[in-house]
Amino acid sequence: MRSRCGRRAFRASPIRCVGERIMATGVPEFREVAWRAWNIFLSRLLFCFFAEDTRIFKAGQFTNAIASHTAKDGKDLQAYLQKLFSVLNLQGRTDYPQFLQDFPYVNVIALQPDTGVFR
């Protein structure tokens, strides 16, 4: 199976295109791992937006941090989110920059570092 998602289709429905790309691989084990990573990634993002809306995070803290500390083209977004997700589950954060230390300790299982950020 081959994915038919080009740039135009990806702009219209990026989640559908990612799903098609995952299904296009001929290796069932990879599909299972990719879907699991995709689900964890979306769960983590959903938690961060939820935390921002419910004031677990400061108002706008998550979205402003992404806008302020990542490139406009998103090239460094994966590395930033990996670092943020790992920092959220740490109590002692003295080795990290202040903008990451400003996020509260949340101790959420979905944020544990067993699975990376989806590429």
C-alpha positions as CSV (number, residue, x, y, z in Angstrom):
1,M,0.0,0.0,0.0
2,R,1.3,3.4,-0.9
3,S,0.3,6.7,0.7
4,R,-1.2,9.2,-1.6
5,C,-0.6,12.2,0.6
6,G,1.1,15.0,-1.2
7,R,1.7,18.5,0.2
8,R,-1.8,19.8,-0.7
9,A,-3.5,16.8,1.0
10,F,-1.2,17.0,4.0
11,R,-2.1,20.7,4.5
12,A,-5.8,19.8,4.3
13,S,-5.7,16.8,6.7
14,P,-2.3,16.2,8.4
15,I,-3.5,13.6,10.8
16,R,-5.1,11.5,8.0
17,C,-1.9,11.7,6.0
18,V,0.2,10.5,9.0
19,G,-2.2,7.6,9.4
20,E,-1.9,6.8,5.7
21,R,1.9,6.9,5.9
22,I,1.9,4.5,8.9
23,M,-0.4,2.1,7.1
24,A,1.6,2.3,3.9
25,T,4.5,0.4,5.5
26,G,4.5,-3.3,4.7
27,V,5.8,-4.3,8.2
28,P,2.9,-5.0,10.6
29,E,5.2,-4.7,13.7
30,F,6.3,-1.2,12.6
31,R,2.7,-0.2,12.1
32,E,1.8,-1.3,15.7
33,V,4.8,0.6,17.2
34,A,4.1,3.7,15.1
35,W,0.5,3.8,16.0
36,R,1.4,3.4,19.7
37,A,3.9,6.3,19.5
38,W,1.4,8.4,17.6
39,N,-1.3,7.8,20.3
40,I,1.1,8.6,23.1
41,F,2.3,11.8,21.3
42,L,-1.3,13.0,20.8
43,S,-2.1,12.1,24.4
44,R,0.8,14.2,25.6
45,L,-0.2,17.1,23.5
46,L,-3.8,16.9,24.6
47,F,-2.7,16.8,28.3
48,C,-0.6,19.9,27.8
49,F,-3.4,21.8,26.2
50,F,-5.8,20.6,28.9
51,A,-3.3,21.6,31.6
52,E,-3.1,25.1,30.0
53,D,-6.9,25.4,29.9
54,T,-7.4,24.2,33.5
55,R,-4.6,26.3,34.9
56,I,-2.3,23.4,35.9
57,F,0.1,25.4,33.7
58,K,0.0,29.2,33.7
59,A,-2.3,30.7,31.1
60,G,-0.7,30.3,27.7
61,Q,2.4,28.8,29.1
62,F,2.6,25.8,26.8
63,T,1.7,27.5,23.5
64,N,3.8,30.6,24.3
65,A,6.8,28.4,25.2
66,I,6.5,26.6,21.8
67,A,6.2,29.9,19.9
68,S,9.1,31.5,21.8
69,H,11.6,28.6,21.9
70,T,11.2,26.8,18.6
71,A,12.0,27.8,15.0
72,K,9.1,29.1,12.9
73,D,9.5,26.2,10.5
74,G,9.3,23.6,13.3
75,K,12.6,21.9,12.6
76,D,13.5,21.9,16.3
77,L,10.0,21.1,17.6
78,Q,10.6,17.4,18.1
79,A,13.7,18.0,20.3
80,Y,11.9,20.7,22.3
81,L,8.8,18.5,23.0
82,Q,11.0,15.6,24.0
83,K,12.8,17.7,26.5
84,L,9.6,19.3,27.8
85,F,7.8,16.0,28.2
86,S,10.7,14.6,30.2
87,V,11.0,17.7,32.3
88,L,7.3,17.7,33.3
89,N,7.9,14.4,35.3
90,L,11.0,15.6,37.1
91,Q,11.0,17.2,40.5
92,G,14.6,18.4,40.6
93,R,15.2,20.4,37.4
94,T,18.3,22.6,38.2
95,D,20.1,21.3,35.1
96,Y,17.5,22.7,32.7
97,P,16.9,26.2,31.4
98,Q,14.6,28.5,33.4
99,F,11.7,28.4,30.9
100,L,11.5,24.6,31.4
101,Q,11.8,24.9,35.1
102,D,8.8,27.2,35.1
103,F,6.5,24.3,34.2
104,P,5.0,22.6,37.2
105,Y,5.9,19.0,38.2
106,V,2.9,17.0,37.1
107,N,3.9,13.3,37.5
108,V,1.7,12.0,34.7
109,I,2.2,8.4,33.4
110,A,1.6,9.5,29.8
111,L,4.6,11.8,30.0
112,Q,7.1,9.1,31.1
113,P,10.0,8.9,28.6
114,D,9.5,5.3,27.4
115,T,8.3,6.5,23.9
116,G,9.8,9.4,21.9
117,V,8.0,12.1,20.1
118,F,6.4,11.0,16.8
119,R,8.3,12.1,13.7
